[in-house]
Every structure is written in C-alpha cells, then in structure tokens.
C-alpha cells in the first residue's frame, strides 16, 4: 500500500466545469488508477518500454520511442519518475467517460510534497492511457 500524505491539496479549478463529474469507486476509477500505478511501477523498475505502453497516442507522437520518452520523464518529472510515497486523490471524468483527471499526491525523495494532475484518455478497449501530467509543489506542507 502507498502511504498517505499528511497535507491536503486543492484540486485545480480547471477541472470543476460542468462537463466533469466526481468519480465514484467504479471501473473507470480503477482503470485510470491502474494506468498511473502501472506507469509509476515501470519507472521504479527502469522499464522504459512498459512505462511507454501507458502513454497516449498524442504523447507517443511527440516521443516516437520509449527511450526518448523515458529520458524526458527523468529530466522533467523527477517526482513521478522516482516517487517516495504516493496516494491517489480526487478524480473527475468527462460525462462520457472518455477523459479522466486524476490527482496523485507524491512525497518526493527530495522531501518535497507534490500534487500531480494526470490527464488520461480512454481507449476503445476501455483502458486509460496517460495524455499529460501537471505538477505543483505543495507549498503548504508542514511535514509529519
């Protein structure tokens, strides 16, 4: 299990439009979280191909091979590439379920807490793939 973080994070207002609905514990939520935890696990195991398999077609168009993608994540998203602990926060879905936004709270190995917002796209087979990540430092964290 992933340890919870002691601080609360505010969910970005951008995801609060009427087109989105709060997630319930259901297949959509499980599918979105499975994609995120699968990719984080691949990062922790230095498995570039597996991590890349969770990327959306849009991401793969920008990074046409697993190694380029993996290098970008290492350089740009270090807390995601090497999290300390992480826990899932709130999730929202477009009414049709084709898009998901999942908050992940990460305690980085650098001692900083991060709120990471995943943008996921549902594929025809029902699984979600990661289409982007936005990270913000939790400047209000007081530690444990």
FENGI-V765055 format. One record per residue. PHI is phi in radians with two decimals (none if undefined). D_FIRST is the distance of its C-alpha to the first C-alpha in whole Angstrom. Layout:
# FENGI-V765055
PHI_D_FIRST ; PHI_D_FIRST
This chain:
# FENGI-V765055
none_0 ; -1.61_4 ; -1.23_6 ; -1.32_9 ; -1.70_13 ; -1.39_16 ; -1.81_18 ; -1.68_19 ; -2.06_20 ; -1.49_23 ; -1.37_23 ; -1.03_26 ; -1.08_29 ; -1.05_30 ; -1.66_27 ; -1.77_29 ; -1.16_32 ; -1.08_33 ; -1.28_32 ; -1.87_28 ; -2.18_27 ; -1.03_24 ; -1.41_21 ; -1.85_20 ; -1.22_17 ; -2.55_19 ; -1.08_20 ; -1.09_20 ; -1.08_17 ; -1.06_15 ; -1.13_17 ; -1.13_17 ; -1.18_13 ; -1.09_14 ; -1.10_16 ; -1.16_14 ; -1.15_11 ; -1.14_14 ; -1.23_16 ; -1.07_14 ; -1.06_13 ; -1.11_16 ; -1.06_17 ; -1.10_15 ; -1.73_17 ; 0.89_20 ; -1.80_21 ; -1.05_23 ; -1.09_24 ; -1.16_21 ; -1.03_20 ; -1.14_24 ; -1.14_23 ; -1.63_21 ; -1.48_24 ; -1.26_26 ; -0.99_30 ; -1.10_31 ; -1.15_29 ; -1.12_30 ; -1.18_34 ; -1.39_33 ; -2.23_31 ; -1.23_33 ; -2.52_31 ; -1.08_28 ; -1.17_29 ; -1.10_30 ; -1.06_27 ; -1.07_25 ; -1.09_27 ; -1.08_28 ; -1.10_24 ; -1.00_24 ; -1.39_27 ; -1.80_26 ; -2.20_22 ; -0.93_21 ; -1.09_18 ; -1.37_17 ; -1.18_18 ; -2.36_16 ; -1.25_14 ; -1.37_12 ; -1.89_9 ; -2.55_9 ; -2.53_9 ; -1.40_11 ; -1.76_14 ; -1.33_17 ; -2.34_19 ; -2.41_22 ; -2.28_24 ; -1.09_28 ; -0.96_30 ; -1.49_30 ; 1.36_27 ; -1.37_28 ; -2.34_26 ; -2.27_23 ; -2.24_22 ; -2.14_18 ; -1.52_17 ; -2.24_14 ; -1.73_14 ; -2.09_14 ; -1.72_14 ; -1.27_16 ; -1.16_17 ; -1.46_21 ; 1.58_20 ; -1.57_20 ; -1.71_18 ; -2.25_18 ; -1.82_19 ; -2.05_18 ; -1.94_20 ; -1.63_20 ; -1.87_23 ; -2.11_23 ; -2.10_25 ; -1.41_25 ; -1.63_27 ; -0.97_30 ; -1.43_28 ; 1.68_25 ; -1.46_22 ; -1.74_22 ; -2.18_22 ; -1.52_22 ; -1.87_25 ; 2.93_25 ; -2.46_23 ; -2.15_24 ; -2.05_22 ; -2.36_23 ; -1.37_23 ; -1.43_22 ; -1.31_25 ; -1.64_25 ; -1.09_22 ; -1.97_23 ; 1.36_20 ; -1.64_18
